[in-house]
């Protein structure tokens, strides 16, 4: 493919709204970053967005759900724009982003019924009608005329703070928030001038934007994050949403529509529409946006799993979007735009859609631990003062990252992997049809190792002699682990989740009991994987709910699949014993709350209890290591080089990372590797 440049690539063309020119068409939408310190945009948040500006982005929007009033509380660590205290923070923030050539805006909102009455000031939540919100569980007070006029005024005051803080503009938020609650017939059942007809339900939004415009003037950029369709009978329809948008356009108070789809007041809505994850189609709503765009003339922005550059490019080229939002793609790689400009699109670290960024606060990436840790970890690895010989044993995610970072430092790197394929446990996880994109985490690193010239030796089970023969300065043990079985009798009768994932066909037409003693993705994924292969699956967990360690959006998708496949779930049960009864197996459990015993019959029992470190090689190498295999934790946490112990001329530095230490998840393993190796 011919490399597009700044003059031919649609993504790299500038775009102007009023007095703000965006240097390119790529943006990051506002989201809940999770950095808030007493509601203020402090240093960590500023660094997080400055990194995107440094990486070439055209517009970075921050502060998802930033509050304009005290009765819109900080449910998930939002910013507080209801006080002048925020202004000096904004002035510093805007300068930091502007110095790199990017524009910066914020999202202002009032949560309405989406708030919580038991945090911050313990004020009752408010809404157009007293209709309960199911995710945040609020039963709101119905707003009176005083509340309506007060909140309208507070929107205007918050907008002035944006302007005085040097921000290039702002957007308000409709979908699921207070303004959207007025617009939707399901959450607005008023009989006064703010309820009933579409024109009446739209009145509050129009008055909010009229007040904002009155306070900041006609030259300031003001947009709206706007829901196209709530996709549920009795809620806001596509036709009504379009008619309302056309009225707002005629008012002349809106400079852009940032379009979203669906509802955010249910976990399913969040997972499937608001922030579609790994199993949802890529860019699922671009066709809807195109249809909406055909009926309005105001500039259109949009974000929803647009993670591939070519998809973004086509959306701009076809005139569907004026600014294309690649928010989670920037969480994965804040230097995405610079890589496009250099013709290095294949080097962009991919977003794989796991929703890890939604699950963690601050919002980081499942395989980029530098995101949200910009003050401690680098996105761009700096070369070491002198090259060293680094041997990495194990080609799972921890070993791949250790090899990549060490090679970026300029070291000579050898990577041993016993299997014929790199990726380790990622390869097992990616066998599940709904998580196959996980392979991209390993594939990206494989590409980077090839670019960096790492000596990768597959199908080589390294022993002590093999490693010593390389005369290494540093040895990183990333040998992973093996399935762990503990605390019950009859282990020899059980299968691991690894067995279930690798050889699902042998469980077809059998009754399979899966015991989850971990609470991560492994057991629920295996349950559906086996059900798809024809097994009848029963699921038992030690926790008090399915997928205890997962975020809400990921958990709800597991729950949905369990319902679709008829997989029952038993909770609060600790596996005690598995025994053979004739041709079948009996699994006995102890209830965590009642101490009662419960037995289930099955043809096969599959157990998930994490992994046991495969650390024999590490222990064999400790005696010859100058640091005796000890990783200095204070130095690691302080992001300082490991202290030099012993005679460096005669000994090697030895460390172990990932599941070679303990049963680690993807992010933990990558984090282990980056924070150790970026200073090796």
N, C-alpha and C positions, 0 to 999 in steps of 0.2 A: 504494500500500500504506500502511495506517495505521502510523504510527511507534509501535513498542513502547517502553515506558519501563521504569524500574527495577522497577516493581511488576508489569508484565505480560509482560516478556520472560523466557522460561525461562533464557536465558543469564546474566541479570543477577541471578538469585536466589542467595542465599547457601546454603552447604552446610557442614555440620559433621561432622567425624570426631573423636570424643573431645573433646579440649579445643581443637581447632583449627577455626576457622570461616573458610572461604574466602568472600571477599566476592562472588564470582560463580563461574560454572561453567567458566570458561575458564582453561586452563593451558598451559604449555610443558614438554614432557618433557625429561629429561636427555639430553644429546648431547655429543659430543666437540667442545668449543668451540675447542680449540687454543690457548688462552692460557697454559697452564701454565708457570710459571717454577719449575723444580726441584720440581715437584709441588705447588706452593702456589697457592691461589686469590688471586692478586694483583690490583692495581688495575684493569687492563684487563678482566679477567673480571668483577669486581664491577660496573664501569660498565655492561657489556653486559647484565647481568641487572637492574641498577637501572633501566635505561631501560625495560624491560618493566614493572617495578613502577610506574614513573612513568606509563606508558601505560595502566595500569588493570587489568593481569592479576590473576587471583585467586591463582594459584600458579605460581611459576617453580621448576623443578627444574634443578639444575646438575650438572656433573661426571659426564657419562656415563662409565661404566666406572671410577669412582674406586677405586683399589686399596687392599686391606686388608693386603697382605703383600708382602715384597720379591720373591718368586718370581712375582708378577703384575706384570710390568714395564710401563713407560710406552711402550707400542708407538706410540701416537698422541697423546702429550702429555697423559695423564690426570693427575688429582690423586692425591696420596698421603695416604690416611687411615690409614696404618700408623704414624704418628708423632704425638706430642703437639704437635709444631711447628705443625700445621695449626690448632689451636684458636684462637689469637688472631686469625688471619685470618678464621675463621668468625664470631667474635664481631663483628668490624667489618662483615663481609659481611651477616650477618643483620640488624644494626641498619639498614644502608643500605636494605635491601629493606623491612623492617617500617615504616620511617618513611613509606613511600608507601602502606601499607595492604595489601600483598601478603604471602602466605606463601611460605616458601622451604624446599626439601628437596633432598636429594642422593641419588644412586645409588651404593651400595656394591657391590663385586664382587671376585671373583678370576677372572682370565681363564682359568685352567687351561691347557688345550692351546692356547688362542687367543693365548697370549703368544709371546714370542720369547726364545730362550736366548742371543742374541748382543748384547743391549743391557743397559743399566743395570748390574746386578751380575753378569751372565753366569751366573746360576743356571739349572739345568735347569728347564724348565716341568714342571708336574705335572698329572695328570688321573686319573680313576678307572681308566682303562685306557690303555695306550700306543698310542693311535690318532692318526695324524698329522692336523693341521689344515691344509687346503689353501691358505687365503688367507694366513695368517701363517706357515705352513710349519714349524710346530713338531712335533718328535717328542718327546712328553712322557715323563717318568718316571711309572710307575704308583705311585699314592699308597699308602703303608703306613699303619698305624694311627696312628703318630706324626704324619704329615702331616695326616691327617684331623682329629685332635684339635687340632693346632696351628692349622689354618685356622679351625676352628669358634671357637676362642678369639679369634683375630684379628678375626673378624667382630664379636664382642661388644665388643672393645676399640675398634674403629672406631666402633661405634654410640654408645658413651659419648662419644667425641670430638664426634660430631654433636650430642648433647644438651648437652654443655658449651659448644659453640660457638653455642648459641642457635637452631639450626635447628628448624623445626617438625616435622620427621620425616625419614624416609629410606625408600628402597626397595632391595631386592636385585634382582639381575638373573639370570634363569635362561637364557633363550634363547641357546644357543651358548656360555655362560660356564660356570664350573666347576660351579655347582649344577645347571644344565641338563644338563651333561655326565653327571652322575650319574643324572639322570632319564631321559635318552634311552637306549634299548636299543642303539643303534648305537655310542655312545661309552662305554657302561658294560657291560663283559663280565665283570665280577667274579663270583666264585663264593662270596664271603663274605656277611655280613649286609648289605652295601651294594650288592649286585648280584642280578640274577635277576628276582624278582617285582617288580611295581610298588611294593608296600609297601617292599621292600628298597631299590629305586632311589630312592625318595622319602625314605629315612631321613636322608640327609645334609642335604637342605633343611630337614627338620623339626628336626634338631638345631641347625642354624645359627640358625633363627628362635627356637628355644627359648632358646638362649644369648643372642641379642640381647634377647629379652624379659626374661630373668633380669637382664641388666645395666642396662636402661633403665627397667624397670617397665612396668606395664600401661597407664599413661596416655599414653605416648609413641606417636606415630603411626608405624607400621611397615608398609610394603606390599611388594609383590613385582611386578616386571616379568616377566610370565608368558606363555610361548608356548602358544597354543591348539592348534597342530597344526604339526608340522614338514614335512608335505606331501610326504614321500618314503617309499617303501616301506622298511620295516625300521627307521624312525625313530619318534619319539614320535607316536602317533596322537591324533586328536581325542577319542576315547572315553577313552583313558588319561589324557590331560591333564585332562579334566573330572573323572574319578574322583580324581586326585591333588589337584585344587583343592578338591574337596569334603572330602577328608581334612584339608587345611590349614585349611579353614574351621572344621572341627570342633575342631581344636587350639586355636583362639582366639588364635593368634599373629599373624594377618594382618589388617590393617585395610583394605586395598584391593588389588584385582588391576588392574594396569596391563597390559592385554592386547596381545600382539603376535602376528604370524603368520609361520610359515616358518622358514627357516634363515639364519644369518648367516655360515656357514663356507664359502660359495661366493660368487663375485662375482655370479652370477645371483640367488642368494637375497637378497643385499643390494639388488640393483637392482629386483627384482620384488616382494619381500615386505617386507623390513625397512624400506627407504626407497623406496617406489615413486615413480618419476619421471614425466616429462612425458608419456610415451606410455601410462602405466598409467591405469586408470579412477580417477576421484575416489572417495575413501573406499571402497576396494575390499573392506574386511573388516567393514563395519558389520553386515551380515547375520549373519556368523559370530559377531560379538560379541553380537548380540541372542540368538542361540541359546544361547550360553554363559551369558549373563546370566540366562536363564530358569531355569537349573539351580542358581544360587547366590544367596545373599542379601547377600554382602559387596559394598561399593561397587566400582564398575568405572570405570576410566579407560581411555582408548584414543587412540592417535595412528597415523595412516597416511593421509597426503594428504587430510586434512580441511582444505581451504583456503577453502571458502566458508562464510560466516556462516550462511546458511540451512540448510545441511547440518548444521552444528554445533547449531543451534537445534532442528532436528527430532530429532536424536539424543537431546538432553536432554528435549525435550517428550514423546517416545515412551517414555522410561524406559530407553533402551538404555544411556546413559551418565550417570553422576553428575557426572563432570568430563570435559570434552571437550578433548583436547589439539590445539592448533593451533600446533605447534612451528615448522615452516618458514614458516607464515603470519606468525609473529611475527618471524622473521628478516627477512622482507620488510617488515613494518610493526609495530614494537614498540608503536605507539600504536593498535593495532587495537581494543581494548576501549573506549577513550575515544571513538573514532569511532562505535562502536555506540551508546554512551550518548547521544551528541549527535545521533543520527539521520543520521549521515554514512557509512553503509555503502558507498555508491558511491565514497567517497573513500579507501577502504582500498587501499593499494598491494598488488597481487595477487602471490601466489607462483605462478610459472608452472611449477615443478617441474623445472628444468633440472639439479638436483643440484649446482649451483655451490657451494652451502654445504658440501656434503660434500667437494668437491674442494679447497677452499681452507682454509688454516690461518693465522690464525683463520677461523672459519666466517662468511663474509659472504654477502651476497645479490647475485645477478647484476645486479640493477638498483637496489639500495640500498647504495651504498658507505659510508654512514654507519654501517651495522651492523658491529660489531667495531672501529669507529674512533671510538667515542663520545668519546674524549678529544680528538679533533681536528676531527671533523665533526659538524654538528648534524642531528638528525632533524627538528627544527622550525626553519625559517628565520626569523631575526630581521630586522625591517625596517631598512633603511639610514637613516642620519641625514638624508639628503636624497635625493629622487628624481632619477634621471638617465634619459636616453634611451638605450636599449640596442637595437641592431639585431643580430639573429641571422640568419645566412645558412646555410640548410640545415635541413631538417626530419627528419633521421634521429635516431637515439637521442641523440647528443651535442647536437644543436641543440635538440631537444625539452627535454632536461634543462636546458640553459643558459637557455632561454626561461622554463621553469617557475621555476627558482631566482631568476632576475632579477626576475620578476614578484612572487614571494613577498617579495622585498626591498622592494617598493613602487615599482619602476622602471616607466617606460613602455616596453613591449617591442613591437617589430615583428619578425615572423618571416617570412622569405622562403623559399619552397620551389618549386623548378622543376617538380616533379611535381604530379599532380593529387591525390596522396594522401600524407599524412605517414607516416613510418616508415622510409624509406630501405632499407638492406640487410635490416632485420627483415622487410620484406614478402617478400623473396626467400626467406629462411630459413623463413618460416612457410608457404610453398607445400608444404614437405615434410609429409606427413600426420602424422608422428610429432612434429613440432615446431610445429604450427599455433598452439599457445598462446602462442608468442613475440609474436604480435600484441598480446597484452594489455599488454606492456611499453609499446608506443606508445599504445595506446588509453587507458590510465590517464592518461598525460601529456596526451593530447588533451583529456580531460575536465577536467584541472586547468587547462590553458590557457584553456579556455572559461570556467571559473569565475573565473579571475583577469583576464579581459578582455584577453588578449593579441591583438594585431592580426596574424592569420595570413593570409598572402597566398600562396595556392596558384597553381600554374602561372605562376609569376613568376620568371624567371631573372634575378636581380639583377645588375646591372653597377655599376661604380664610381659612375656618375652617380646611379643609383637610391639607393644608400646615402648618398652625400653630400647628396642632396636631403632626407634625413630629419634632417639636422643632429644626428648621433648624438654622445653622449659616449663610448660604448663600442660597439665592433663585435666580434662573435664570429663567426669563420669556422668553420663546421661543414659544409663542402661535401662531406665524405666522400672517396671515392676511386673509381677505376675498376680493372677487372681488370688484374693485373700479369702480364706475360710476360717472362721473362728467362733468360739463360744457355743458350739452345738455338736452333738454326736451324729454320726452318720455322714460325715463329710464325703467319704468315698462313694456315696450313692448319688452325689449331686453333680450338676453341671454348673459351669460359670456362665455369666452373660457373654463372655467371649465365645464360648461354644455355641450359644444360641445365635449370635450374630454371624459366625462363620459358617454354620451348617444348619440353617433354619429348616431345610427340607426334611431332615430326619425327625423333626418334631411334628410334622404334618399329621393330621388326624389323630393326635394324641392330646390328652388332657395334661396341661403343663401348669405347674404352680411356680410363680416367680416371687422370690422373697427379696425385698429391697431393704438392705441395711445401711444404705448410703444417702439416698435422697437427692441424687443428681439425675442427669439425663439417662444414664446407662440402662437402668432397669425398665423405666417406662418405654424407652425406645425399643428395647428388646421385646417387651410385651407385645407391642403393635407389630413389630417385625415378624414375630412368630405367628401372630394372628393372621397376618397377610399370607403367611406360608401355609395356613390351614390348621393351625393348632387351636385348641380351645383353652384359653388362658384365664387363670385366676391370679390375682395380684394381692400380695400381702406386704405391708410395710411396718417397720418399727415406729415410724413417725405418725403424727396425728393428721396428716394429709398427704396426698400424692405429691411427689417431686418437691419436697420440703425446701431444698436449697435453691430452687429456681425462682425467677421473677414471676410476677403475676401473669404477664402476657405469655410466657413460655408454658407456665403451668396450665393455663386455661386451654391451650392447644392440646396438651397431653390429655386433659380431661375430656375434651371434645372427641378425640380419637378413641379414647376408652369407651365413651358412649356409643360411638359409631360401630365399634367392633364387639360390643357387649362384654367388655372386660370388667368384672366386679372388683372392687377394692375393699380390702379389710385393713383397718388401721390399728395402731397401738399394740402390735403383736411382735414379740421377740421370739425368734426361732430357737427352739430348745433341742429338738431331735428329729432326725429323719430315719425311718426304719422300713425294711421291706415287709410287705404283707402279701404273700402269694406273688402274683405277677406285678403288683402295684406298689406304690410307696405311700407311707403315711408320714405327714409332717405335723409335728406337735409344736404349738406356740404357747407362750405365757403372755397374758394380757398385762400391759404395763400399768394399768390403773386398778385392776381388780385382782391380779395374781391368779386368775382362773386360767385353766388350760383348754386349748381349742385345737382340734385335729382336723386335717383336710387330707383327702385321698387324691392321688395324682399318678399319672404314668411317668412323669418326669418332674424333677425339682431343679429349678435354676436359681442360683444365689448370686447376689451382688453385694459385696462388702468392701469394695475398693480394692487396692492392690498392696502387695508386700514388696518392699524394695528388692530389686535384683542387684545386690550390693557386694557380691563376693569379690569381684575384681577390684572394687574400691578398697576393700579391707586388705587385699593382697598387696596393694600398692602403697599403703599408708607408711610402712616402715621406711621406705626409700624416699619419701617426700620430705622436702625441707620444712614444710609446715605441718607434717604428720596428718595431712588431710583435713585440717581444721580451717573452716571459713570463719574469719573474724566478723562476728555479727555487728558489733558497734561500727566497724569500718563500712560494712555493707549498708547499714541503715543511714550512715552519714554520707553515702556515695563518695567514699574515699578509697584509694587503692588498698589492696590487702597488704598488711605489714609484711616486710621481708624477714623471714626467719631462716636461720641456718645458713649453710654455705650454698649460695645460688649456683656456684660453678659446678658443684657435684650433685646437687639434688634438684628435683623438679617440684613445682608448685602443684598441689592436688586439690581438686574440689569436686563435689558431686551436686547435682541439681535435679529438679523435677521429681518424678516418681521414683528415682533412685534414692531419694531421701525419705519420702513418705508418699502417701496416696495423694497426688496433686492433680488439680484441674488444668485446663489449657492455659488460662491466663496466669496462674501461679507458676507454671513451668516456664513460660516465656519471660515472665518477670524475673524469675530466678536467674535466667541466662543473661538478660540484658543488664541488670544492675551489677552483676558480677563482671561480665566480660567487657563492658564498655570502658573499664579502667585497667584491664589486663595489659 
